[in-house]
Amino acid sequence: MKIKNLPRHERPREKLIEKGATALKDKELLAILLGTGRAGKNVIEVAAEILVKHKMKKLLALPYSEMARIKGIGPAKATSLLAAFELTKRALEVEDNNLPTINNAKDAVAQLQELRTAKKEHFVALYLNARNQLIHKETISIGILNASLVHPREVFKPAIEHLAASVILAHNHPGGETEPSRADEKITERLREAGKLLGVDVKDHIIITNNAFTN
């Protein structure tokens, strides 16, 4: 069905105007950028087809030579998409002097002082942009640390939402032991592997006690 024949509330442009961009699905946002569909498919169907074959994060990283070959995009639309994506990246990478920079474990621990006195184990993730600036901090779990409480999904969902380039993991040992347990090491290994698949670097895993830390 052609876009003009869809009910008004289902047309991407009208929906954006009436409800705002946040109300649109990924395929609807992409459809607006694409502008037109192709023979036999309207632009929403083309956008949906593209997103099935090329996940959003992968699509954002494609060079012109690859994007222009995607059925439904082509050379002209590829330039428009790349320009829009680049503007977004630049806006997100604008240096903000109010964001703390994390260059080493000491810098990270400075953002985690509450863990020194916590009575229970807290597993916290610090999310960094490409400039190593702290853009988000999230407590993943509270309680005895084990793999079932620290699932890669819970760690990397915020990374994707905030477009983080890397993540620093940290947890406290209320008992004062600074050496990582075998369970700690297994969790780190599992999350590093998951990070590689998602393109998010796990830079460090820090253990914090009331008067020391190790990484």
VOGU-3710 file (C-alpha; in Angstrom, 3 decimals, decimal comma):
1> mkiknlprhe> 0,000/0,000/0,000  1,249/3,452/-0,877  2,042/5,809/1,992  -0,597/8,299/0,844  -3,233/5,576/1,170  -2,338/4,784/4,782  -4,407/6,288/7,609  -2,930/9,636/8,612  -1,779/8,384/12,029  0,297/5,643/10,333
11> rprekliekg> 2,215/7,970/8,012  5,703/8,637/9,466  5,895/12,362/8,671  2,429/13,135/10,012  3,052/10,977/13,077  6,290/12,849/13,829  4,572/16,227/13,476  1,698/15,228/15,747  3,495/13,145/18,388  7,195/13,985/18,121
21> atalkdkell> 10,148/11,927/16,888  10,337/9,782/20,045  6,943/8,258/19,205  8,242/6,764/15,959  9,644/3,278/15,497  13,114/2,828/14,004  11,653/1,834/10,645  9,489/4,971/10,582  12,424/7,267/11,345  14,493/5,579/8,648
31> aillgtgrag> 11,564/5,845/6,239  11,517/9,630/6,672  15,234/9,811/5,885  14,841/7,559/2,842  11,949/9,602/1,488  10,700/7,128/-1,118  10,293/3,396/-1,523  10,881/1,247/-4,584  8,799/-0,725/-7,038  6,331/-2,898/-5,158
41> knvievaaei> 7,234/-1,627/-1,686  6,443/1,582/0,127  9,167/3,385/2,040  8,166/1,919/5,429  8,417/-1,599/4,023  11,799/-0,790/2,488  13,041/0,638/5,796  11,836/-2,433/7,707  13,551/-4,725/5,202  16,823/-2,804/5,558
51> lvkhkmkkll> 16,723/-2,976/9,368  16,123/-6,733/9,312  19,251/-7,264/7,219  21,356/-4,499/8,760  20,889/-3,759/12,464  20,822/-0,070/13,358  24,253/0,106/14,978  25,852/-1,682/12,008  24,025/0,576/9,557  25,372/3,671/11,334
61> alpysemari> 28,928/2,432/10,853  28,744/1,519/7,152  30,922/3,458/4,690  29,382/4,964/1,552  30,633/2,154/-0,696  28,668/-0,458/1,262  25,596/1,614/2,062  25,091/2,621/-1,575  24,846/-1,056/-2,544  21,970/-1,807/-0,176
71> kgigpakats> 18,738/-2,505/-2,033  16,367/0,353/-1,328  19,076/2,918/-0,561  21,366/3,467/-3,537  23,924/6,264/-4,098  21,724/9,354/-3,610  19,970/8,169/-0,456  23,260/6,856/0,941  24,737/10,367/0,909  21,699/11,760/2,744
81> llaafeltkr> 21,805/9,006/5,356  25,542/9,350/5,928  25,206/13,118/6,328  22,420/12,672/8,909  24,370/9,993/10,787  27,545/12,106/10,822  25,703/15,137/12,207  24,333/12,936/14,991  27,779/11,555/15,804  29,297/15,020/15,913
91> alevednnlp> 26,545/16,311/18,172  27,116/13,431/20,573  30,872/13,878/20,540  30,871/17,607/21,263  33,208/18,003/24,201  31,426/18,904/27,394  33,790/20,257/30,035  31,308/19,251/32,723  31,760/15,564/31,941  34,543/13,920/33,984
101> tinnakdava> 37,302/12,226/31,998  38,310/8,702/33,022  41,916/8,050/32,011  42,803/5,387/34,574  41,485/3,291/37,445  42,072/6,092/39,950  39,812/8,403/37,938  37,144/5,701/37,851  37,327/5,065/41,593  36,841/8,791/42,195
111> qlqelrtakk> 33,371/8,342/40,663  32,620/5,332/42,858  33,360/6,539/46,379  29,992/5,333/47,670  31,174/1,744/47,149  33,876/2,113/49,811  31,328/2,166/52,635  28,552/0,051/51,104  27,566/-2,875/53,342  26,447/-5,069/50,434
121> ehfvalylna> 28,205/-5,857/47,177  27,282/-3,402/44,423  28,133/-4,048/40,770  28,360/-0,738/38,922  29,153/0,159/35,309  30,656/3,434/34,104  29,890/4,194/30,452  32,343/6,323/28,467  32,212/8,093/25,119  35,014/8,047/22,544
131> rnqlihketi> 36,801/10,801/24,507  36,812/8,673/27,681  34,280/11,024/29,254  31,765/9,587/31,703  28,333/9,779/30,076  26,366/7,382/32,278  26,665/5,436/35,507  24,416/2,544/36,422  24,130/0,072/39,289  23,635/-3,322/37,681
141> sigilnaslv> 23,076/-5,420/40,796  23,171/-5,335/44,582  23,958/-8,441/46,615  26,347/-11,373/46,412  27,999/-11,218/42,998  27,371/-14,100/40,627  26,907/-14,622/36,922  23,120/-14,898/37,175  22,880/-11,372/38,609  25,277/-9,818/36,096
151> hprevfkpai> 23,884/-10,740/32,698  25,501/-9,141/29,617  22,084/-7,813/28,606  21,852/-5,719/31,786  25,377/-4,349/31,330  25,250/-3,541/27,621  21,675/-2,298/27,240  22,648/1,086/28,801  25,799/1,129/26,642  23,702/0,890/23,493
161> ehlaasvila> 21,106/3,383/24,750  23,788/5,972/25,543  25,985/5,124/22,513  28,928/4,352/24,785  32,274/3,479/23,228  33,505/1,623/26,295  32,553/0,555/29,795  34,407/0,217/33,089  33,066/-2,370/35,511  33,439/-2,099/39,269
171> hnhpggetep> 32,218/-3,797/42,411  33,038/-3,598/46,082  34,190/-6,224/48,567  32,704/-5,181/51,927  34,944/-7,701/53,684  38,095/-5,899/52,543  39,521/-8,555/50,205  41,125/-6,857/47,196  41,930/-9,930/45,103  39,344/-11,026/42,514
181> sradekiter> 37,576/-14,320/43,138  37,251/-16,956/40,435  33,616/-15,870/40,062  34,791/-12,277/39,503  37,187/-13,431/36,801  34,510/-15,500/35,050  32,120/-12,552/35,009  34,827/-10,307/33,553  35,691/-12,834/30,841  32,037/-13,282/29,909
191> lreagkllgv> 31,407/-9,550/29,682  34,579/-8,904/27,669  33,467/-11,460/25,088  29,984/-9,962/24,922  31,497/-6,496/24,551  33,589/-7,621/21,591  30,471/-8,816/19,781  28,698/-5,507/20,417  31,659/-3,252/19,697  31,817/-1,920/23,265
201> dvkdhiiitn> 35,240/-2,206/24,887  35,329/-3,459/28,486  38,266/-1,337/29,618  38,620/-2,516/33,206  37,036/-4,316/36,146  37,890/-2,684/39,446  37,473/-4,136/42,931  36,981/-1,529/45,639  37,306/-1,846/49,424  37,022/0,759/52,161
211> naftn> 40,658/1,826/51,801  42,033/0,317/48,589  41,243/-0,845/45,075  42,672/-3,247/42,527  42,120/-3,697/38,798
//
